[in-house]
């Protein structure tokens, strides 16, 4: 339930995968984030870039959300239609 609350940043190359999760809020957060919304097969349905504190974001049809440092989705070239995979 805590997610990124209480943190002062999210290092590049790290993220938080939330499942199930079709929408997020940044209430009480101290920094902006990118949110990648995914369907059940981990295909990108939407990307919300630079979501500032005290905002909400949702991805229509999303079942999973990936929170990244602001700017990380663009740096990695993540776009709707791509399929992501989890690696250990």
C-alpha positions in Angstrom: 0.0 0.0 0.0 2.9 2.4 0.6 4.5 2.3 -2.8 6.9 5.2 -3.4 5.4 7.3 -0.6 8.1 8.6 1.8 10.9 8.2 -0.7 12.7 11.3 -2.0 13.6 9.8 -5.4 13.5 6.7 -7.6 16.9 5.9 -9.1 17.3 5.5 -12.9 17.0 1.9 -13.9 14.7 1.1 -11.0 10.9 0.9 -10.9 7.9 -0.3 -9.0 5.5 -2.8 -10.6 2.0 -2.7 -9.3 -0.4 -5.5 -10.0 -3.4 -5.2 -10.2 -3.4 -1.5 -10.9 -5.1 0.5 -13.6 -4.6 3.9 -12.1 -2.2 5.7 -9.8 -2.0 8.8 -7.7 1.0 10.8 -6.6 -0.7 12.4 -3.5 1.9 13.1 -0.8 4.8 12.2 -3.2 7.8 14.5 -3.3 8.9 13.9 -7.0 7.4 13.3 -10.4 7.3 9.9 -12.0 6.6 8.2 -15.3 3.8 5.6 -15.3 3.7 2.9 -17.9 0.2 1.2 -18.0 0.2 -2.4 -19.2 -2.5 -5.0 -20.0 -2.4 -8.6 -18.7 0.1 -9.6 -21.4 2.4 -6.7 -20.4 1.7 -4.8 -23.6 1.9 -1.0 -23.1 -1.5 0.6 -23.4 -0.5 4.1 -22.2 2.4 6.1 -20.9 1.9 9.0 -18.5 5.2 11.0 -18.5 6.4 13.3 -15.7 3.3 12.9 -13.4 3.8 15.6 -10.9 3.0 15.2 -7.1 -0.7 15.6 -6.3 -2.0 14.2 -9.6 -3.7 11.1 -10.9 -3.2 9.0 -14.0 -4.9 6.1 -15.5 -4.5 3.8 -18.5 -7.7 2.6 -20.2 -7.6 -1.2 -20.2 -4.6 -1.3 -17.9 -4.3 -4.1 -15.4 -0.6 -3.5 -14.3 1.3 -0.2 -13.7 5.0 0.3 -13.8 6.3 3.4 -12.0 9.6 4.8 -13.2 11.8 7.9 -12.5 10.5 10.9 -14.5 12.0 10.8 -18.0 12.9 7.1 -17.8 10.1 5.9 -20.1 11.3 8.3 -22.9 14.9 7.4 -22.3 14.1 3.7 -22.7 11.8 4.4 -25.7 8.7 2.8 -24.1 5.7 3.5 -26.2 2.1 2.2 -26.5 2.0 -1.1 -28.4 5.3 -2.4 -27.1 5.4 -5.6 -25.1 7.5 -5.6 -22.0 8.9 -8.7 -20.3 10.1 -9.3 -16.8 13.6 -10.4 -16.2 15.0 -11.6 -12.9 
